[in-house]
Amino acid sequence: MKWCDDLYIGHEAMDDKDNIVSKIKEGKMQFNIYVLAAPFNDTDVLDIYPSYVLLQKRYLNSELMIYGIAKGKEEAYDMTQLIIMDCFRATGQFKLKEYMENNHSFT
């Protein structure tokens, strides 16, 4: 997985950001934590995953690009809207994957 250096973080997740990210990287189970990521296909704008899904080897060894984290589904939806609107304001388009790759760095 690759993480956006300037990760979008939901308000509820802000205080636990470092703990949330480190637990995901260490492969530890967390409930009610969601990640916003680049889609695997070219038709979707953004994918939202419960963090426990990322414990699967398919994701741990993938080039999945994580854009943001959130606590709870509602906050994940709010963060999705924020990311999409940031992209649209900057480019006038909804090509989120292209926007994120060109305007953000990942490690």
C-alpha positions in Angstrom: 0.0 0.0 0.0 1.1 3.5 -0.7 -0.1 6.4 1.6 -0.7 9.9 0.6 1.8 12.1 2.4 -0.9 14.7 3.0 -3.6 12.2 4.0 -7.2 13.4 4.2 -8.3 12.7 7.7 -11.8 12.8 9.1 -12.6 15.0 12.1 -13.3 12.0 14.3 -10.1 10.2 13.2 -7.9 13.3 13.6 -6.8 12.6 17.2 -6.0 8.9 16.5 -4.4 9.4 13.0 -1.0 8.0 13.8 -2.4 5.1 15.8 -4.9 4.2 13.0 -2.3 4.3 10.3 0.3 2.3 12.2 -2.3 -0.4 13.1 -3.3 -0.7 9.4 0.4 -0.9 8.4 1.0 -3.5 11.1 -2.0 -5.6 10.0 -4.0 -5.1 13.2 -7.8 -5.4 13.4 -9.7 -2.1 13.8 -13.5 -1.7 13.6 -15.3 1.4 12.4 -12.2 2.7 10.6 -12.5 3.3 6.9 -9.9 4.1 4.3 -10.5 6.0 1.1 -8.4 4.8 -1.8 -7.8 4.9 -5.5 -10.1 2.4 -7.3 -8.7 -0.7 -8.9 -10.8 0.0 -12.1 -11.0 3.0 -14.4 -14.8 3.5 -14.0 -15.0 4.3 -10.2 -13.9 7.6 -8.7 -13.0 6.4 -5.3 -13.2 3.2 -3.2 -14.1 3.1 0.5 -12.9 0.0 2.5 -13.4 -1.0 6.1 -9.8 -1.1 7.4 -10.1 -4.8 8.3 -10.4 -5.6 4.6 -6.8 -4.4 4.2 -5.6 -7.3 6.3 -6.0 -9.6 3.3 -2.7 -10.4 1.5 -4.3 -9.1 -1.7 -4.2 -5.6 -0.3 -1.1 -5.8 1.9 1.1 -6.6 -1.1 -0.7 -4.3 -3.5 0.0 -0.8 -4.9 -3.3 0.4 -3.5 -3.0 4.2 -3.0 -4.7 5.4 0.2 -6.0 9.0 0.1 -7.7 9.3 3.5 -9.0 7.7 6.7 -12.2 8.1 8.6 -14.0 6.9 11.7 -17.4 5.5 10.7 -19.2 5.3 7.4 -20.8 8.7 7.6 -17.4 10.4 8.0 -16.1 8.3 5.2 -18.8 9.6 2.9 -18.1 13.2 4.1 -14.4 12.7 3.3 -15.3 11.3 -0.1 -17.3 14.4 -0.9 -14.4 16.7 0.3 -11.8 14.9 -1.8 -14.0 14.9 -4.9 -14.8 18.6 -4.5 -11.1 19.5 -4.0 -10.4 17.7 -7.2 -13.2 19.5 -9.1 -12.1 22.9 -7.7 -8.6 22.3 -8.8 -9.2 20.8 -12.2 -12.8 21.3 -13.2 -13.1 17.5 -13.7 -13.7 14.4 -11.7 -10.6 12.6 -12.7 -9.6 11.9 -9.1 -7.0 9.3 -9.6 -5.1 11.5 -12.1 -5.5 14.5 -9.8 -4.1 12.7 -6.7 -1.2 11.2 -8.6 -0.2 14.6 -10.1 -0.7 16.8 -7.1 0.2 14.6 -4.1 3.1 12.5 -3.1 2.8 8.9 -1.8 5.1 6.8 0.3 
